[in-house]
């Protein structure tokens, strides 16, 4: 017997209806190339979204066809998100930081029909447009007065297209399982893989991110998503904030500028933000240099890479709570959040420092397990290491145009590629990527934990640990360090001594190499494949 409840599909268009009626006066503030502080509200935003939908309707596309973006976090990108998805098309967010050949591959693999791009990326697109035969037109996200000169064919000005369109548009009735957005992984090897999100998965993910022990969003919040809208939908903020009624502050192309971020926080009253660790290093450096505060900022979500303890402790001094988040493009992306400060009194200082570095507990909707090499479940005892697998309604079931994947099991579990432990309280800690795990004398060493200790050194800007051949132990950790300001005199001996008493003695790196910079992917993750290639001829001292 079924329940007697209404069967309303979960469509992103419902966010528009709710936000206009309930949160219509709430502001969206953007930094753009043609306006350093554009300001309007949700009601204005969705009126313009319908204008854009009318523009797209003239393109005579079939439902499910892809419309791409190459854009920063701002209000025009926000409008494109909704106009494309709610019209029945797929909004394909393309990462402009990828190499040109990767961009060509992604655009062609997705068969993008139109591309909406920020003026900053016009020169980039001019160099690859000829290799993208499916693209029928390029729309530059700017006004007529700021339209750049370009050699692109079939190029249009965004504001000119919208100018004479009606603000009325009837959104089609879409199946909740219809595709709404597409994002490609930024893998370090092989071609990027497409993850195709549905209306249902996107709405459920947005609901989950709003929970108190996740991002904790409400109408009282002012949210500044620094994580890019071109990467995993800015961790769901463009959907969750209109639902909650939170004010949105978009930093545009200034997402890496500490001075601009501090100004936006203080002038717009930002209470919550989300971004990768390097963003917070820039903000902290600016605050320390200027002596400024960020009094309105209550909490941040840090993800994309392991967050050094030093960042958390620096932000503690400014009264900002750091929540570590973990997830993947394949997970929409949020899988777990660490809200350990809520139980701070339960820990000694040393124990608290360790627990807050963990990736946190799975949010409702995400199932997790760790397994051994034979696929057997391992206990949640905080000791056992195993391959981390997940499943849930916003976890991908397969890759776009790649039905067979060794990352997906017959029983629905997705192989994340991470090695992890989970303690009895449910706190998960990533210890390595499966392909990066270090086995020394048959025992595992957590490269991430060693890296966390290394980056806590006051003279270290960044550090990476890779496993390297050792004639006796098969493999030993090699530490690669970028010296920070004032660290010109940092020696290998001083660096190795730093580990005494902080990790197991046999985890201490066998050697240290200093470099000017570390290789990263387009989303800021360390490229350990590149590091292993760079140091393939290295030999540990006898």
Secondary structure, DSSP 4 states (H G I P E B T S, - for coil): -----------THHHHHHHHHHHTT-EEEEEETTEEEEEEEHHHHHHHHHHHHHHHHTT-PPTT-EEEEE--BSHHHHHHHHHHHHTT-EEEE--TTS-HHHHHHHHHHHT-SEEEE-GGGHHHHHTTGGG-TT--EEEESS-GGGPPP---SSEEEHHHHHHT--S---PPP--TTSEEEEEE---SSSS--EEEEEHHHHHHHHHHHTSTTTT---TT-EEEE-S-TTSHHHHTHHHHHHHHT-EEEE-BTTTT-HHHHHHHHHHHT--EEEE-HHHHHHHHHHHHHH----TT--EEEE-SSPPPHHHHHHHHTTT-EEEEEEEEGGGTEEEEE--GGGGGGGS-HHHHHHHHTS-BEEPTT-EEEEE-TT--B--SSSS--EEEEEE-TTS-SSBTTB---TTB-TTS-EEEEEEEEE-TT--EEEEEEGGG-EEETTEEE-HHHHHHHHHTSTTEEEEEEEEEEETTTEEEEEEEEEE-TT-TT--HHHHHHTTTTTS-GGGS-SEEEE-S---B-TTS-B-HHHHHHHTTT-----
